[in-house]
């Protein structure tokens, strides 16, 4: 594919992704976040597999950056999901409160 076609696909994917995500209700945010964490885990794994086969310094740098951003996204997503799920748990009674 030529560069113009790839840029058109990128712009269309960004637009469609934004439109889809903006219409997700708040109750579905946590399951959606968990699903995207799984997808980013696959992206990180793919980057780790590819880093041994690429040639050139630029390709190495781009893969390291992609792996770092994917890892940050996975960890941040799990932290957000854990925090959101923690909001649904009841408070534990203190030592002087009846159970």
C-alpha positions in Angstrom: 0.0 0.0 0.0 1.1 3.5 -0.6 1.5 6.1 2.2 -1.7 8.0 1.3 -3.8 4.8 1.6 -2.2 4.0 5.0 -2.8 7.6 6.2 -6.5 7.4 5.1 -7.0 4.1 7.0 -5.4 5.7 10.1 -7.6 8.7 10.0 -10.8 6.7 9.4 -9.9 4.2 12.2 -9.3 7.1 14.6 -12.6 8.7 13.7 -14.6 5.5 14.0 -12.8 4.6 17.2 -13.6 8.0 18.7 -17.3 7.8 17.7 -17.7 4.3 19.1 -16.0 5.0 22.4 -17.9 8.3 22.9 -21.2 6.4 22.8 -20.3 3.8 25.4 -22.4 4.2 28.6 -20.6 4.5 32.0 -21.8 1.0 33.1 -19.9 -0.6 30.3 -16.7 1.3 30.8 -15.1 -1.3 33.1 -15.7 -4.3 30.9 -14.5 -2.3 27.9 -11.4 -1.3 29.7 -10.7 -5.0 30.6 -11.1 -5.9 26.9 -8.7 -3.2 25.7 -6.2 -4.3 28.3 -6.2 -7.8 26.8 -5.7 -6.3 23.3 -2.8 -4.2 24.5 -1.3 -7.2 26.1 -1.3 -8.8 22.7 0.3 -5.7 21.2 3.1 -5.8 23.8 3.7 -9.5 23.1 3.8 -8.9 19.4 6.3 -6.1 19.9 8.5 -8.3 22.0 8.4 -11.0 19.3 9.2 -8.6 16.5 12.1 -6.7 18.3 14.4 -9.7 17.7 13.7 -9.8 13.9 13.8 -6.1 12.8 16.9 -4.4 11.3 17.8 -0.8 11.8 18.1 1.5 14.7 14.9 3.4 13.9 12.9 0.2 13.9 14.4 -0.8 17.2 13.6 2.6 18.7 10.0 2.6 17.4 9.4 -0.9 18.8 10.8 0.0 22.2 8.6 3.1 22.3 5.6 1.0 21.3 6.3 -1.7 23.9 6.7 1.0 26.6 3.5 2.8 25.7 1.6 -0.5 25.5 2.9 -1.6 28.9 2.0 1.8 30.4 -1.5 1.5 28.9 -2.0 -2.1 30.2 -0.8 -1.2 33.7 -2.8 2.0 33.8 -5.9 0.2 32.5 -5.7 -2.4 35.2 -5.2 0.2 37.9 -8.3 2.2 36.7 -10.4 -1.0 36.5 -9.3 -2.1 40.0 -10.2 1.4 41.3 -13.6 1.4 39.6 -14.4 -2.1 40.9 -13.3 -1.0 44.4 -16.1 1.6 44.3 -18.7 -1.1 44.2 -17.4 -2.9 47.3 -19.0 -2.1 50.6 -17.1 -0.4 53.4 -15.6 -2.8 56.0 -16.9 -2.1 59.5 -14.4 -0.7 61.9 -13.4 -2.4 65.2 -16.0 -0.4 67.2 -18.9 -0.7 64.7 -21.4 -3.6 64.7 -21.3 -6.0 61.9 
